[in-house]
Amino acid sequence: MTLFYILLGVFVVLVFFAIGIYNKLVRFKNRTDESWADIDVQLKRRYDLIPNLVNTVKGYATHESSLFQKVTEARTRAMDAGSVREQGEAENMLSDTLKSLFAVSEAYPDLKANQNFSELQQELSDTENKIQAARRFYNTNVRDMNIAVETFPSNLFAQMFGFGKRDFFLLEEGSAERDNVEVKF
C-alpha cells in the first residue's frame, strides 16, 4: 500500500511538472504572438503614412515617377508578405526605397521647407523608431520561446504539444542599416 502512495505521489508531481512546462510554453507563445502584433500595428501605421509622403513629394518632383513606383511596389510587397522572413526582406526593401525618396527631397529646398512634408517625415521617423523597438521586443520573445522549445526537458513537451521554433525578424545580410554611418564635419 505504501508503494502505491509513493507511485501516486510521483505521478502527481510529474503531472504538475508537465502542467508547469506546458504553461510556460503557452506563456512564451502568447508573448511572441503579442509582440508580433505590436510590430504589425507599427507597420500598418508606416504603410498608411507612405502614400501621403509620396503624394507630397510628387508635387515637387514630378520627373521622379520611377522612384514613386518603386516605393509603391515595395509598400505593396511588404503589406502582402506572409512569413516573418518574407516580412523582414520586404521591410528592408521598403526602407531602402524610402531612403531614396528622402534623398530626392534633398534636391528640392521648397519641399524640405514644406511643413506637411516635414511633419510626415517626422511621423515616419517616429514610426521607424517604434518598429525597431517592437522588433527588439519580438526577437527577445522569440529567443525565450526558442530556448524553451530546444532545452531539456521542455523540448519533450514542446514536441508533444506542437510548439515549434519561431523565426527572428532580422535585417538583411549586407543591409545598409548594418553599415557604419560616416559622419563629416
Protein Blocks (a to p, Z undefined) as FASTA:
>chain_A
ZZmmmmmmmmmmmmmmmmmmmmmmmmmmmmmmmmmmmmmmmmmmmmmmmmmmmmmmmmmm
mmlmmmmmmmmmmmmmmmmpmbfmlmmmmmmmmmmmmmmmmmmmmmmmklmmpmklmmmm
mmmmmmmmmmmmmmmmmmmmmmmmmmmmmpcfklmmmmmnopacdddddddehiaklpcc
dddZZ
